[in-house]
Amino acid sequence: MTVWDDVVGQERVQAQLSAAARDADTRVTAQAHGAPAPDASKMTHAWLFTGPPGSGRSTAARAFAAALQCTSPDRALGGEPGCGFCDGCHTTLVGTHADVEVIRTDLLSIGVKETRELVRRAQLSPAGGRWQVIILEDADRLTEGAGNVLLKAVEEPASRTVWLLCAPSLEDVLPTIRSRCRHLTLRTPPVAAVADVLIRRDGIEPEVAVNAARATQGHIGRARRLATDERARARRATVLKLPLRVEDIGGCLKAAQELVDAAAEDAKQVAEEIDVKETEDLKAALGASAGGRMPRGTAGAMKELEDKQKRRKTRSQRDSLDLALTDLTGFYRDVLALQMGSEVALANHDVRDSLDRIAHGSTPEGTLRRIEAVVACRQALDRNVAPLLAVEAMAVALRAG
């Protein structure tokens, strides 16, 4: 099993990364033997992975990082870097390689302070003698100031440092940064390819895997969660009932409240799993007494942690709402397909009765307006509109059609 096995449905991207990894390996091998480094035209110091949610941007970046760190002896015999079994590949994929830093955020943005620390690390030589690789999974969450800090490091990189940036689209990254990166566009994986991964790697029953892959429209992470988590299936079922509950204003307001409450409960569950341990660890590090009394001068550190946890909870709630709105968009997409007589496969065939009912009781124009209302709600949430107000406005617009 090579490092590329988890890069699902991205044959063109895989071929480009594999070629770059070969050139990078040739360069490192030549320098190790005192020979002049060849011109590695397919390898560069900065890459930008873009693609829709679920396309596997961070998975492709991790696979490429593992191939760059591959130490398999088969390389000397013409083997491809990225065997998946050597120490370099294994430690990169599990997140313990000393020269691979993976940055993701639970917060709404990545600030200047965190970015400066990344830039400082990027100037170091690799401990293992191959490459210093920095994977920034949420490059779209860089603040403008953080982006300007990162720009200098991407413009003038150290000789053995590689930046791997991930973002949904080119427009989510500063033009000055994206112009200095080699751009790779990933596509939404085919349903069959996602189902095959769930069956082969996760041992999920074929019928369950296919249904989950179809329901999430090729989103690998969500498909795995839907196939393995009963709570995720229950939440999806609740969301798909919403179009039938907006027949009057009271129903609209009640459905909106329940949707927001469910997202808040999800965020609370995530926080309970993480916040308590973080708080206890910080108290221990600051030297809290047995009775929980904190030493003088530590209130600022505790307040900083509380603010971070609050921002993370806000993002978790928005992410949960966004997943619900994505499912809702898929529902109306299926309604539109039925109204137009399209032959495309339905993502939500398990609620075909509800789809037929909405399709027969409305027009394609009304369905398009409802899809626009869901999109407008997502945009409002991105602009920090209060979640309940945004969802209530959407629910009323769904009723109007």
Secondary structure as UniProt FT lines:
FT   HELIX           3..6
FT   TURN            8..9
FT   HELIX           11..32
FT   TURN            33..34
FT   TURN            41..42
FT   STRAND          46..50
FT   TURN            53..54
FT   HELIX           57..68
FT   HELIX           73..77
FT   HELIX           87..94
FT   TURN            98..99
FT   STRAND          100..103
FT   HELIX           112..122
FT   TURN            127..128
FT   STRAND          132..136
FT   TURN            137..138
FT   HELIX           139..141
FT   HELIX           144..155
FT   TURN            159..160
FT   STRAND          161..167
FT   HELIX           170..172
FT   HELIX           175..178
FT   TURN            179..180
FT   STRAND          182..185
FT   HELIX           191..202
FT   HELIX           206..215
FT   TURN            216..218
FT   HELIX           220..228
FT   HELIX           230..241
FT   HELIX           242..244
FT   HELIX           249..286
FT   TURN            290..291
FT   TURN            296..297
FT   HELIX           299..340
FT   TURN            347..348
FT   HELIX           349..351
FT   HELIX           352..360
FT   HELIX           364..382
FT   TURN            383..384
FT   HELIX           387..400
//
